[in-house]
Amino acid sequence: MRYQTPQFIDIEDRLFGPLTVKQFIYLVGGAGLSFILYRFLPFIVAILIIAPVAALALALAFWKINNKPFVFVLESAIRYYLSEKLYLWRKVPRAPSAKSPAQNTNPPTIPKLTEGKLKDLTWTLDISHTTTRK
């Protein structure tokens, strides 16, 4: 029995002429919100709010950035701004100090080797030297 394998699964179906279902919903939603704003707000205020709503509806329906729909870019931007930021390294510029390292009067301290530590060290080296030779 043969089954037909679906092809072109990454291409959306066009149901309303040249528009996909998502594009149609974005445009109808933007137009509906614009109409509601026009009916219930004074004309000047409505125009100031309708322009960004219409621009957002058009961007959601048609604009693609790097071959991805604008809704993915908008979602990523919102998630970025609302999520916590983890700074693993933040360079803090330091002002140069008045004292330079060449003027340091305290010499570095060198640990002293006592006779007991020296014997332990030589015994350890002798043991490891004889075990690796055989």
N, C-alpha and C positions, 0 to 999 in steps of 0.2 A: 504494500500500500504506500503510495507516495503522498507526501505532505508538501504543501507549498511554503517555502521559507519567506517570511516577510523581508522586503528590501526597502531601502530608503527610510529607515525608522527614525533618522535624525531630522527629517523634513516634516514640518507640521502641515496638516491638511488645511486647505483653503475652503472655508464653508460659505463665506459671505463675499462673493466676488473676489477681489484681490486681497482681502483681509483674512487673517487667521482668526480663530475664536478669541484668543488672548487679545489681539489688537482691537477687535471689535468691542470687547468688554472694557478695555482701557478707554477707548474713545467714547463709548456710551456713558461710562462712569464720569469722565471729565465733562461731557456735555450736560449730563444730568445735574452734577454739582454746580456747574456754571449757571444753569437755568435757575436752580434754587437760590443761588446767591443774587442773581439778577432780580428775582421776584421779591425777596425779603430785605434787601439792603438798598440804601440810596444809590443812585446811578453811579456817582463818582467813586464811592467806596467799593461798589460792586465791580467796577472795571479794574480797580487796583488789585482786587483779590482774584478776579476771573483770569487775568493775564498769567499769573504764575500757575494756576490750576490747569489752564489750557496748555501751557508749555510743558508741564509735568506729564499730562495725559499724552501729548504728542511724543514726548521723549520716551515714555514707557512703551508706546505703540510702535515707533519706527526707528529710534536711534540705537545704533549698535556701536560698542567700543571694543576694539580688538575682536571682532566677530562674536561678541557676546551681547545679549540684550541688555538694555539699560537697567532693567529691574535687578539683575545680578550685581551690577556695579553699585546701585543704590543700596541694596541689601548689605553688601560688603562694607560700604562706607558707614552705614548705621551701626553695624556690628563692631567696627573698629573704634568708633567714637564712644560707644557705650561699654566696651570691654575694658578690663584692667590692662594697664601697660606694665610690662616687666622689663626693667632696665638692668641688663646684666653688667654693663660697664658704662660708666659715665665719667668722661675725662674732666677733671677739675683743674683749671689753670691756676698755677701757683705763682705768686709774686716772687721775684728773686730776693733771696735773703741778703742782708748786709754782710754777713760773714761768709767768706768763700771757703771751700774745703781745704785749700792750701794753708790757711791760717789756723787750722785746727791744732791746738797745743797738746791735746790728750792723745798719746799714741795708743794704738789698739793693744788690748791685753792679750797675751799669748798664754794659753794654759800650760802649766808646768807638768812635766812627766815625772812621776815618782818612781822609785826603784821597784815597788810592788807591781805597779801597772806595767812597767817595762818588762819585768820577768813574765808576767801573764801574757803579754803580747808576743814575746819571743817563744814561749812555750807553745802558744797557739799556732804560730807560723811554722815551728818545727814539726808539730803534729800534722798539719795540713800538707807540709812539704813531703813528709815521709809516706803519708797515705796515698798521695797522688803518684808517687814514683813507682810504687809496686804494682 
